[in-house]
Amino acid sequence: MSAFVEMKQISKVYPNGVVANKHVDFAVEKGEIHALVGENGAGKSTLMKILYGLEQPTHGEIWLRGQRVEIANPHRAIDLGIGMVHQNFMLVPSFTIAENIVLGSEPRKGRFLDRAQAIAITETLSKSYGLQVDPAARIESTPVGMRQRVEILKTLYRGADLLILDEPTAVLTPQETDELFLAVRKLVDQGKTVIFITHKLVEVKEISDRVTVMRHGEVTGRVATADVSEADIARMMVGRAVFLQIDKPPVRRGRVVAEVRNLGYVAETGRPMVRNVSFDVYAGEILGVAGVEGNGQTELVEVMTGLRPATTGEIRIDGKPVQGQSARRIRLSGVAHIPEDRLTNGVALDASIAENLAVDRYNRPPFTRQGILSPRAIQTQAVALMQQFDIRAAGSAAPMRSLSGGNMQKVIVAREFSAEPALLIAAQPTRGVDIGATEFVHTQLVAKRNEGKAVLLVSADLAEVMSLADRIAVMYKGEIVGILENGPHLTEEEIGLYMLGLKRDEGARGEGRGARGEGRRELSRPSRKFQPSRKIMQRRSQHR
Amino acid sequence: MTQNKTLIEAIRIVVVVLIALAIGFVITALVSKEPVAAYTALLTGPLPKISFENGFAITNINRFGNWMEESTTLILLGLAVAIVFKARQFSLGAEGQMLLGALATAVIALKLALPFPWHMILALAAAMAIGFLWGLLPGLLKAYLAVDEIVSTLMFNVIALQLFDLLLFNWLRDPTAGFVGTVPFPDSAVLPLAISGTRVSWMIFIMLAAVVIVWFLMERTPFGFELKMLGANRKFAEYGGINTKRVIALSMAVSGILAGLAGAHLSMGLLKRLTINLSPGLGFEGIVVALLARNDPRWVLVAGLFYGYLRTGAQIMERSSDVTREVVLIIQAIIILLITAEQLFPRFQQWWGARRNNEAAMERG
């Protein structure tokens, strides 16, 4: 039986000399869900861009339905029945869902768009593939999960038989992920073929029939998913054994390091982003902050680190109030910060690695003595830290820009950890970094906790929070709606209910003193139906 | 690795200068009856002539002097611009700071009677102080009120120019002179000569010291580190705890000190008085020097000498050949344009590298 798609001996060399694909053979059978996994830079995106006509291979052939094809551009790919859903959605925010779906090949009434027809088309598609959308809603007012369904429907409307989904779960809540998986299965039942790009191994096991693993531009494994374990796939990806689970000794809580009381932040637009937040972080524990992105986590972290002024409330570090102080004073009080947006806040791309490692300490000995800066001291530190944290680069004078995402993150981790903080705030510390670096960051965070530091871990990746945190605070619309003890009894569903605003503990807001006396607030119920599924439960128990 | 880079950079500059000069020659050949003589004037004009015909003699020392004078001003202005550009603040205020620096020296020179060297030192200090202030104000506006520094510094230039004219016409002007200008400064407030037969003054030493000091400031002080981090990524600098508002305001103020000194050079060194239309547009030439030098003070010295040479040679070419001033300026602009075309050489390297890599990949495949 010949494959539905076959890419033979694909090589891709970019003009700057980077070899992204080396003699890659890749085949997908009709009607299967095929996972394509690999670390960042392994060449999986390039391979898929070639298949979708966004890049041309330097070498190699593409066969589709048993015939050799040339895919010069995405138009050609669409004509051939290949559709791709990108990680960053490409939708017009001010258009309705129906308008977005038909955009480019609209049903017309005379010279104008036939709206009724567009809505009818959308409803039919939506029904037949089980992808629920509201055709009349504008994209800008719909949640991320729905936007993704719109992207998928869009490709189906254009007649795609083969769907390429590029890291589709990166932006979803567990419930949304679950819905997506159901929809993907339904697509396959109806004869579609799906290529699923991801680096989350749990998902590979759960959704795919077969898996192709890439590393350094080459295929390192092509197996039936049922035959391998997560650890096997990880080994193929990284080239060595990887520890997916982190061993954590039981928590030994020490003193209160950070006390946050009734903290509020109103954005410049007048919108309250953080509302009446209170919590403590203890020495020797990791407090996780979960929540769908955009529910105030970013602002909470930036207020705590002095990058934005708090509007109300108090923050104390080791008993000393720090709200309203400069970022430098807060750092000197013992707070370190791994920022969520690495490229904007965490590094200066055009500065050297050594300078990046010194940005918080250049003005004190040994880097500056009697007002004179010592580039040598900055360099010496860099060499030591690069060795200690295993940062791979051409040298300490190399520009930050030359590093991979994982190594950049290691530079940030090296700087923030070596500051010897009492409180470490880590925001999305493994976003966009490869498995090897993720493992490294996780190990380091737990090591800090075991040393008796307080760690505040903010992450949109629920699995990350659940595997690392001792307690989990969930943020919803700027509030902390629950602080839960982590443990085997705690399920993703449970947290998901808090994340979606369906459940809240009034007591959670008033850790210690303060917020307890306030009146109950009405629960805001989202209109979308939510059905907990057995799937995630199973996934969770397998994972443990 | 860095040595290799420096070498490539040096080769790049030499190649580009040669290309630029060749294009310049083609243009000269198009407009001149005696292109070789005219171009020779441009290329060798600023050099003193050494002759052995009647025993050893150096002539045309004044042309060499012109080169040094021009370069001294340009280097001071180039340093001023390099500081703000390093911090990625696009301050264009050097012109106004220079004018006010010159104005301040005139006030001190003409309205105070002091012995040398105190008179001279006070005049220099006044020029630096007013330059500092005239940079600090738009700096504070940028830092605390987010006023775009391009707009504010250009406006400050307008204000400075009008202040200059106002004070010169109504207060400092010598009514008996046949032109709008002051009486000559007293000797106590004039910069002493460094090379006789020229107008090259002690300012050349001050300029050399300024190169060293600015280099030291940028590379060996915490402020320089802050400047660099601000320029590399403001949000990152803030995240690291740097008070970027302070650094923005200070970078523009410190830059003003050097522009103020450039103004003092014009009044106390070259003209020895204040005149109207002191040197329109000169303040902006510092941008060219800083761009050529990629904001590195050491290269500002080299670029200032190069650009000063080119400008002096152009003036000599204009005086001594049939090539008009406009054409000379065109040639000058083309040379600068080519040198600042950063991508010219990398593009070539990229193309070359890709070709080689492709071939290598083919061979392997």
Interface residues (C-beta under 8 A of the other chain):
Chain A: S11 V13 Y14 P15 N16 G17 V19 H23 T58 H59 T305 L307 S326 A327 R328 R331 L332 H337 P339 T344 N345 G346 V347 A348 L349 D350 A351 E355 A358 V359 D360 Y362 N363 T368 G371 I372 L373 S374 P375 A394 G395 A397
Chain B: M1 T2 E219 R220 T221 P222 G224 F225 E226 K228 M229 A232 N233 K235 F236 A237 E238 Y239 G240 G241 I242 N243 Q350 W351 G353 A354 R356 N357 N358 A361 G365
